[in-house]
Amino acid sequence: MPKRVNQHEIEDISRAKFQLALPRKWVFRDKAKDYGIDGEVELFDNNKTPQGLVFWVQLKATESKEKSTILNVDFSIETLRYYKTLDIPVLLVRYSDYDNSIYVKWIHNIDLFFAKEDAKTFRIKLTEKDKWIDSTNNQIENYLKKIRQLKSGAFGLPIPLSMQINETKINNISKGILLTQVKRNLQEYSDFVSFSNEEDSFVIATLTNKELKINISELSGCSFHSIDLRKEEDFSNGITKDILLGIAVGLIQLRQIEYSGKLIFENNLQSRLLEKPELLEFCLVPLFNSSFFENTLNLVGQVLDNEDFIELNIITQINLLLASNSKNKKVSKTIENFLNTRLEKAISNKDKQQIGISHYNIGNHLSGKNEFERSIHHYNLARKFAPIYLKQHYYFAEIASMLFRSGKYKMASKLYSKSIELKKDNHTLALYADSLMFEGNYKKAHIYFEKYINNSENPIDEFVLKSICLESIINEYKIEYQNRNEEEANKYADINQIDKKKNPIKQIEKALKFDMLSGLAWFNLGILHSDNNDYSEASFCFSMAALVNNEDIEAWKNATLCAFNSKETITILPLIIRTAYFFNREEYLEEFYLHLESQNQSALINKIIEAIEKILPKSERKNTMPNVRLLNEKGKFESIDEIIKGHNKV
């Protein structure tokens, strides 16, 4: 009876067999097993010159005689998600000891859409097409070169495309006829896409009766569903346009925005994009900030002309776009002219609904420029001409935001409450708590901050820090509500006016009796506690001063320094650093690092910088159509609405 080979021996054999299969000019290096990565392969040319092409290897060996076992490999979902975050592609190498064969498959961008909701593992299915043959080396090299081109943008037009139709008939059209029709249709767009064989293609479009799936070299993708429910009339033309839109979406995911804009606007795909609001919502922000700004603005105009869009999330996004570009004077002027022209058109057409919509968008734009009086005038006209806004949660939330920024906190909290009444939204809950806090309703603000935090997977650091500080104030000063009097508080908060014969801390704390959110009082209390080497109290005081005035870089710097020097406040240090950085970016870090250097602490700077870099966030804080899904960062094709909701949590 033959001796049974143990798993360790099989893994050694699989490593050796794989190395033998590689060209001699390629170099295989063993790696420490981080998430199962067994090795690294670097490609060299015939002159032994490195080509800058590298991939990682995950070896999976089996001695089973069962084909189903050989061709199915289970991975933890956590591992597959980790592979998606890597810049280096990962190749699964499946070695069968039974028939001495190797199967390979790229697994750095596996579609996890069909994974069960609570599943911890996912099965990767191999086929005979994945079997290692003589040409596999060339396929790997070509694929790695394609990845490099796509990521760097070093590719030209037309983009090579291949198409697979996996059923004999699609929507009652035979496979051969449909493929011919799509090829003929794509000839109109020959400057942008060209049919090619699968090996040379950057894009593979796969069509079944259930879905059209666009795959850009396993790096990005888009999927359209419910294909079988589409009308037969003009079916192939719709598939053709969706292929182009899918490529455009994939290019946006690869940050190749200019190529995407070129594909959409130079091929007049706007009308097709308007038929898919969530797809439009995904594309709108990057296109708005590209060289296709004016084209996108015209597209926005078409959205605003269509009353069917008024209750969709995309209206909120458009409002944010029209406000967020106000710092650029040229762009701001273009937007304002665009909005005024739309108002004039609506008035000439005597269309009350469109007049109201136009006033609303002008109000939102002016709000972004902090022109509050003009803004509220247009908001009021919006609800007069278009009463439908009184049923929209975002209408009240946006006016509340404007009132908050203009210091009218009580009115802001009332309108945030109305917004939540119309639609429960956790982020609006945090903004409501924020307005309650500045209104002086500290106890209620803390309650709603806690509700927000408990309902959030990733609560925003600013609101967590405010909740912590509020709890401390309520407990220490025995205060739940206060009619804030900032002017009176400032009289007592001035450190130059204190009587040096009396306790300076007690004197300045009198200011808090008039305004518990006196930034000047908290800052000066921070200085006094710091002078007494009470860094815990100092850090709290400086944090309060900074939270009241989030652009006070000196307060943030001092809060950070004191937190570093206090065991009691070290736990909230990450919250302080991330919140300070969110509001003040590199200016805050520069100010902090310069202070360390001025104190002759240069030896600590590198260690502190390293610690802060680990604390800082890696990414910035920002009716559905279920037949459209996108490939998200977790490897799932999911509805665009869900993806956007996920990003809004960050």
Secondary structure, DSSP 8 states (H G I E B T S, - for coil): ------HHHHHHHHHHHHHHHS-TTSEEEEEEEETTEEEEEEEE-TTS-EEEEEEEEEEEEE----HHHHTEEEEEHHHHHHHHT-SS-EEEEEEETTTTEEEEEE-TT---TTS-TT-SEEEEE--GGGB--TTHHHHHHHHHHHHHHHHHT---SSEEEEEEE-SSEETTEEHHHHHHHHHHHHGGGTTTEEE--GGG-SEEEEE-SSEEEEEETTTEEEEEE-GGGS-STTHHHHHHHHHHHHHHHHHHHTT-HHHHHHHHHTTT-HHHHHT-HHHHHHHHHHHHTSTTHHHHHHHHHHHHH-GGGTTSHHHHHHHHHHHHTTTSHHHHHHHHHHHHHHHHHHHHTT-HHHHHHHHHHHHHHHHHTT-HHHHHHHHHHHHHH-GGGGG-HHHHHHHHHHHHHTT-HHHHHHHHHHHHHHS--HHHHHHHHHHHHHHT-HHHHHHHHHHHHHT-SS--HHHHHHHHHHHHHHHHHT-S-----HHHHHHHH-GGGS-TTS-HHHHHHHHHHH-TT-HHHHHHHHHHHHHTT-HHHHHHHHHHHHHHSTT-HHHHHHHHHHHHT-TTTGGGHHHHHHHHHHHHHHHHHHHHHHHHHHTT-HHHHHHHHHHHHHHS-SS------TTEEEE-TTS-EEEHHHHHHHHHT-
